[in-house]
Amino acid sequence: MKKRAKKVSRAEPNDRGPRLYPYQRRWVEDDARFKIACKARQIGFTFAAAWRVVDKRLHNDGLTVWLSASERQALEAMEHIRRFAKELRVVAIFEEDFVKGTLVKQYTVRFPNRSRIVALPANPDTVRGFAGDVVLDEFAFHRDADAIWRAAFATATRGFQIEIISTPNGTRGKFYELARAAGLVDYTPPPVSSWVGPFDCAQDKQTFLSAEDQVSSPSTCHPPGAREVDEAQEAEGKSFASSASSVWSAHWVDLSLARTQGFVVDVESLRAAIDDEDAWQQEYCCRFLSHAAHYIPPELVVAAEHPAATTAPPFSVPGWTPRVTSHESRSTLVPPVLPVPSVAEGSEVEGSNVEGSGSKGACYLGVDIGRRRDLTVLWLLEVENDLASPESRIYWTRGVFVLERTPFSQQRATLDAFLARRLTAESELRD
């Protein structure tokens, strides 16, 4: 059994800090140098990881670099950190600026003991130059994960910690490889006699402990062989010790296991509503599914997010009502550069002379007409550097129009509205 590093002195759970579920508390109290968690969506792991980072940096000066899959997620992590600092009444300085030489935003908090926490979207170039602890949040969705892993590992070379947290994202990529090495792929909790309702991720192939038993049996969160528990360690509050077979302190929590430990969720209704067994197994049951069904890998979608894109154009479209989600209200509803569409379906019309236009880029309108249960979607794109080579162009989303249960005649009227605006733009250009 390997010798553990000395545990950082932290406040008792009832003394300060948030109330945590057992699986969150074990992550916070686990001081292994290399930690990895395979977890279900939206069960509070980022919340717990952010608290751990704040607590550690307040007790030990140093740096923690938090890498998220996107700028939006980096900002959300920093909001958790900001909240904890405020609740602890810690005088902290919050900064928001760009990584030198890039357009990538980074968010920094500085504590009185000169500790820093830096949160930024994952990028191999932005990670280099730091030296400190590293948190890779939703690592399975990081673009160019192999390069990010090499850069992040170099950042933590001199005895610093690396913490990896993610939901599965197929059977490829660096997170999958590390999870497999840690024993998290195809892991099934050991069967026990007590049931906690009918829900079962593995469809009756596994059972789960009661909430009381889970609190006293922390090893159920961990793959067999990856962590061992003995009475002396548990009495001291040390949940796990490294085994000789793996350098990773591995944590595994699906939605069912989270519920047995107090997480409140109506899983039966959630499963019925999602109506997609593959999504259910991967997002909530921690199953690594094949990418065969993915036309576009999810990490590419995440990497394409940007606050300058917008799904809501500044003009009305017949038959279409904007549907604002909480994500859009935070990140994408900004004044778009282009006030009106200047082309339709593959035609180019320069819009620089259109009244109020702030763009010289050409625009394209893509139309996918749905029949019966499918949706009809019109997607408006503006091209930046449209005269450059294809690989140098950037396509900005300037409007997304979703027509649900709409008669075809009304769908045609919506498309005609775009064509009419194109003709208007052409006329103004000629004048």
C-alpha positions in Angstrom: 0.0 0.0 0.0 1.4 3.3 -1.1 2.0 6.1 1.4 -0.5 8.9 1.2 0.5 12.6 1.2 -0.3 14.4 4.3 -3.9 15.6 4.3 -4.6 19.3 4.1 -6.2 20.6 7.3 -9.8 21.7 6.5 -12.7 22.9 8.5 -15.3 20.3 9.8 -18.4 20.0 7.5 -20.6 21.6 10.1 -18.2 24.4 10.8 -18.2 26.1 7.4 -18.8 25.4 3.8 -21.7 23.9 1.9 -23.6 20.8 2.9 -22.4 18.0 0.6 -23.8 14.6 -0.4 -21.5 11.7 0.6 -20.1 11.2 -2.9 -19.3 15.0 -3.0 -17.7 14.9 0.4 -15.5 12.0 -0.6 -14.2 13.9 -3.6 -13.5 16.9 -1.5 -11.7 14.9 1.2 -9.7 12.8 -1.2 -6.2 14.3 -1.4 -4.7 11.8 -3.8 -2.4 13.4 -6.4 -4.2 11.9 -9.4 -8.0 11.8 -9.2 -10.5 10.9 -11.8 -14.4 10.8 -11.6 -16.9 9.3 -14.0 -20.2 10.8 -13.0 -23.7 11.5 -14.2 -24.9 14.8 -15.5 -26.0 17.5 -13.1 -25.4 15.8 -9.8 -23.2 18.6 -8.3 -19.7 17.4 -9.0 -18.5 20.7 -10.4 -20.0 22.4 -7.4 -18.1 20.1 -5.0 -14.9 20.4 -7.0 -15.1 24.2 -6.9 -15.6 24.1 -3.1 -12.5 21.8 -2.8 -10.4 24.2 -4.8 -11.5 27.3 -2.8 -10.9 25.5 0.5 -7.5 24.3 -0.5 -6.3 27.6 -1.8 -7.4 29.4 1.4 -5.4 27.0 3.5 -2.4 26.6 1.1 -1.0 29.4 -1.1 -0.5 28.4 -4.7 -2.2 28.2 -8.0 -5.1 26.0 -9.4 -5.8 26.1 -13.1 -9.4 25.1 -13.9 -9.9 24.0 -17.5 -13.4 23.8 -18.9 -14.8 22.5 -22.2 -16.0 26.0 -23.1 -15.8 29.7 -22.0 -19.4 29.5 -20.7 -18.5 26.5 -18.5 -15.3 28.2 -17.2 -17.5 31.2 -16.2 -20.0 29.0 -14.4 -17.2 27.4 -12.4 -15.9 30.8 -11.5 -19.4 31.8 -10.4 -19.3 28.9 -7.9 -15.9 30.0 -6.6 -17.1 33.6 -6.3 -20.2 32.5 -4.3 -18.1 30.4 -1.9 -15.7 33.3 -1.3 -18.6 35.6 -0.6 -20.2 33.2 1.8 -16.9 32.7 3.7 -16.5 36.5 3.8 -13.1 36.3 2.2 -11.7 39.4 0.7 -10.9 38.3 -2.9 -10.1 40.1 -6.1 -11.8 38.9 -9.2 -10.4 39.6 -12.6 -11.5 39.0 -16.2 -9.1 39.5 -19.1 -7.8 37.8 -22.2 -5.0 35.3 -22.3 -2.0 37.1 -23.7 -1.8 37.0 -27.5 -5.3 35.4 -27.9 -9.0 36.1 -27.8 -9.5 33.5 -25.1 -11.0 34.9 -21.9 -9.7 33.8 -18.5 -11.2 34.4 -15.1 -9.0 34.8 -12.0 -9.6 35.1 -8.3 -6.8 36.2 -5.9 -7.0 35.5 -2.2 -5.3 37.4 0.6 -2.6 34.7 1.0 -1.6 35.3 -2.6 -3.3 32.1 -3.8 -4.9 32.2 -7.3 -7.6 30.2 -9.1 -7.6 30.7 -12.9 -10.5 29.3 -14.9 -10.4 29.3 -18.7 -11.6 27.2 -21.7 -9.3 24.4 -22.4 -6.7 25.1 -25.0 -3.2 23.6 -25.2 -1.5 26.9 -25.8 -3.3 28.7 -22.9 -2.4 26.0 -20.4 1.4 26.3 -20.9 3.3 28.6 -18.7 1.4 27.8 -15.5 2.7 25.6 -12.6 0.2 24.4 -10.1 -2.8 22.1 -9.5 -5.0 21.3 -12.5 -8.7 20.6 -12.7 -10.0 19.2 -16.0 -13.8 19.6 -15.9 -15.9 17.6 -18.4 -12.6 16.4 -19.9 -14.4 14.0 -22.4 -15.7 17.1 -24.2 -12.4 19.0 -24.5 -11.3 19.7 -28.0 -7.8 18.3 -28.8 -7.9 16.5 -25.5 -4.6 14.7 -26.1 -2.7 18.0 -26.5 -4.5 19.5 -23.5 -3.6 16.4 -21.5 0.1 16.8 -22.3 0.1 20.5 -21.5 -1.9 20.0 -18.3 0.4 17.2 -17.1 3.4 19.4 -17.6 1.7 22.1 -15.5 1.4 19.7 -12.6 4.8 18.1 -13.0 6.4 19.3 -9.7 4.2 17.4 -7.3 0.9 19.2 -8.0 -2.5 17.5 -8.2 -4.5 16.6 -11.3 -8.3 16.2 -11.0 -10.3 14.9 -13.9 -14.1 15.1 -13.9 -16.4 14.1 -16.7 -19.5 12.4 -18.0 -18.7 9.7 -20.6 -18.5 10.7 -24.3 -18.1 7.6 -26.3 -15.4 4.9 -26.6 -12.6 7.1 -27.8 -10.6 10.0 -26.6 -8.2 10.7 -23.7 -10.8 10.6 -21.0 -12.0 7.2 -22.1 -8.4 5.9 -22.1 -7.7 7.3 -18.6 -11.1 6.0 -17.3 -10.3 2.5 -18.6 -6.9 2.6 -17.0 -8.6 3.5 -13.7 -11.2 0.8 -13.9 -14.2 3.0 -14.6 -15.2 1.6 -18.0 -18.0 -1.0 -17.7 -17.9 -0.7 -13.9 -20.9 -2.1 -12.0 -21.4 -1.4 -8.3 -21.4 -4.6 -6.2 -24.9 -6.2 -5.7 -26.4 -5.8 -2.2 -29.7 -7.0 -0.7 -31.4 -3.6 0.0 -33.3 -1.8 -2.7 -34.2 1.8 -2.9 -37.1 1.8 -5.4 -37.5 0.4 -8.9 -34.9 2.5 -10.8 -31.9 0.6 -12.0 -29.4 2.0 -14.7 -28.3 -1.5 -15.7 -31.9 -2.7 -16.1 -32.0 -5.2 -13.2 -28.4 -6.2 -13.5 -27.3 -4.4 -10.3 -28.8 -3.2 -7.0 -27.9 -0.3 -4.8 -27.4 0.4 -1.1 -29.7 2.5 1.0 -28.6 6.0 1.9 -27.6 5.0 5.4 -25.5 2.1 4.1 -23.9 4.3 1.5 -22.7 6.8 4.1 -21.0 4.0 6.0 -19.6 2.2 2.9 -17.8 4.7 0.8 -16.0 2.1 -1.3 -19.3 1.6 -3.3 -18.4 4.7 -5.2 -15.1 3.2 -6.4 -14.2 0.4 -8.7 -12.9 -2.7 -7.0 -9.2 -2.8 -6.8 -8.8 1.0 -7.4 -9.4 2.0 -3.7 -9.3 -0.1 -0.6 -10.8 1.0 2.7 -9.7 -0.1 6.2 -11.2 0.7 9.6 -8.3 2.8 10.7 -8.4 5.1 7.7 -12.2 5.4 8.0 -11.9 6.3 11.6 -9.5 9.1 10.7 -11.8 10.3 8.0 -9.6 9.1 5.2 -12.0 7.3 2.8 -9.4 5.8 0.4 -5.8 4.8 0.0 -4.0 4.1 -3.2 -3.7 0.5 -4.3 -0.6 -0.9 -6.0 -2.5 -1.5 -9.2 -3.4 2.0 -10.1 -2.0 5.5 -9.6 -5.6 6.9 -9.9 -8.0 7.6 -7.1 -11.1 6.7 -9.1 -14.7 7.8 -8.3 -17.8 6.6 -10.1 -21.3 8.0 -9.4 -24.3 7.4 -11.7 -27.7 9.0 -11.1 -29.0 5.9 -9.3 -26.1 5.9 -6.8 -26.4 9.6 -6.3 -30.0 9.2 -5.4 -29.3 6.5 -2.8 -27.0 9.0 -1.1 -29.6 11.8 -0.8 -29.6 13.5 -4.2 -33.3 14.4 -4.9 -34.4 13.6 -8.5 -37.4 11.9 -10.1 -35.4 9.5 -12.2 -38.4 7.5 -13.5 -40.0 10.6 -15.0 -36.6 11.8 -16.3 -36.0 8.5 -18.0 -39.4 8.5 -19.6 -39.1 12.1 -20.8 -35.7 11.8 -22.4 -37.0 9.1 -24.8 -33.5 8.2 -25.9 -32.0 5.1 -24.3 -28.4 5.7 -25.6 -28.5 9.3 -24.2 -29.9 7.9 -20.9 -27.2 5.2 -20.5 -24.3 7.6 -21.3 -25.4 10.8 -19.7 -27.0 9.4 -16.5 -25.7 5.8 -16.1 -22.0 6.4 -16.9 -21.9 4.0 -19.8 -19.3 4.6 -22.5 -21.2 4.1 -25.8 -19.7 3.7 -29.2 -19.4 6.8 -31.4 -20.9 4.9 -34.3 -24.2 6.9 -34.0 -22.5 10.3 -33.7 -22.3 12.2 -37.0 -20.5 15.1 -35.3 -18.5 14.4 -32.2 -20.0 16.4 -29.2 -16.6 18.0 -28.4 -16.6 19.7 -31.7 -20.0 21.2 -31.0 -18.8 22.5 -27.6 -15.7 24.0 -29.2 -17.8 25.9 -31.6 -19.7 27.8 -28.9 -19.0 31.5 -28.8 -20.7 34.5 -27.0 -20.6 36.5 -30.3 -22.9 34.1 -32.0 -26.7 34.6 -31.7 -29.7 32.6 -32.5 -32.1 35.6 -32.3 -31.9 38.1 -35.2 -33.2 41.7 -34.9 -36.2 41.2 -37.2 -39.4 39.3 -37.1 -40.1 36.2 -39.1 -43.6 35.0 -40.0 -44.6 31.8 -38.2 -41.6 31.8 -35.9 -41.5 32.6 -32.2 -38.1 32.7 -30.4 -37.6 30.1 -27.8 -35.0 31.4 -25.3 -33.2 28.8 -23.2 -31.3 29.6 -20.0 -28.0 29.0 -21.8 -29.0 31.4 -24.6 -30.0 34.1 -22.1 -26.6 34.0 -20.6 -24.3 33.4 -23.5 -25.8 33.9 -27.0 -28.4 36.7 -26.9 -26.1 39.6 -27.9 -26.7 42.2 -30.6 -25.8 40.4 -33.8 -23.5 42.1 -36.3 -25.9 41.5 -39.3 -29.3 43.3 -39.1 -31.0 41.5 -42.1 -30.2 38.4 -44.1 -28.7 39.5 -47.4 -28.8 36.2 -49.3 -30.7 32.9 -49.5 -29.6 29.3 -49.9 -26.1 29.6 -51.3 -26.3 33.0 -53.1 -24.0 35.7 -52.1 -24.9 39.4 -51.7 -22.5 41.8 -50.1 -24.3 43.6 -47.2 -21.9 46.4 -46.4 -24.1 49.1 -47.9 -27.4 47.9 -46.3 -28.6 50.5 -43.9 -27.4 49.7 -40.3 -25.3 46.8 -41.4 -22.1 46.3 -39.4 -20.8 43.5 -41.6 -19.2 43.1 -45.0 -19.5 39.3 -44.9 -21.7 37.3 -47.2 -24.6 35.4 -45.7 -26.0 31.9 -46.3 -29.3 30.4 -45.4 -29.6 26.7 -44.9 -33.1 25.1 -44.8 -33.9 21.6 -43.5 -37.6 20.9 -44.1 -39.1 18.4 -41.7 -42.0 16.1 -42.4 -44.4 14.8 -39.7 -42.4 14.5 -36.4 -39.2 16.2 -37.6 -38.6 20.0 -37.2 -38.1 22.4 -40.0 -35.0 24.5 -39.3 -33.7 27.6 -41.0 -30.1 28.5 -40.1 -28.6 31.9 -41.0 -24.8 32.1 -41.3 -22.5 35.1 -41.9 -19.1 34.4 -43.3 -16.0 36.2 -41.9 -13.1 36.5 -44.4 -15.3 35.2 -47.2 -12.7 36.0 -49.8 -10.0 34.0 -48.0 -9.3 30.3 -48.5 -12.0 28.0 -47.3 -10.0 26.8 -44.3 -9.5 30.4 -43.1 -13.2 31.3 -43.1 -15.3 31.6 -40.0 -19.0 31.0 -40.1 -21.0 32.9 -37.5 -24.5 31.9 -36.5 -26.8 35.0 -36.9 -30.2 33.3 -36.6 -31.8 29.9 -35.9 -35.5 29.5 -36.7 -37.2 26.3 -35.6 -40.7 25.6 -37.0 -42.5 23.0 -35.0 -45.9 21.5 -36.1 -46.2 24.2 -38.8 -48.2 23.7 -42.0 -46.0 23.6 -45.1 -47.7 26.7 -46.4 -46.6 28.7 -43.4 -43.1 27.2 -43.7 -43.0 28.5 -47.3 -44.2 31.9 -46.2 -41.3 32.0 -43.7 -38.8 31.2 -46.4 -40.4 33.8 -48.7 -39.9 36.4 -46.0 -36.2 35.8 -46.2 -36.2 35.9 -50.0 -38.1 39.2 -49.9 -35.4 40.7 -47.5 -32.7 39.5 -49.9 -34.4 41.3 -52.8 -34.7 44.4 -50.7 -31.0 44.3 -49.9 -30.1 43.8 -53.6 -32.3 46.8 -54.6 -30.6 49.0 -52.0 -27.2 47.9 -53.2 -28.0 48.8 -56.8 -29.4 52.2 -55.8 
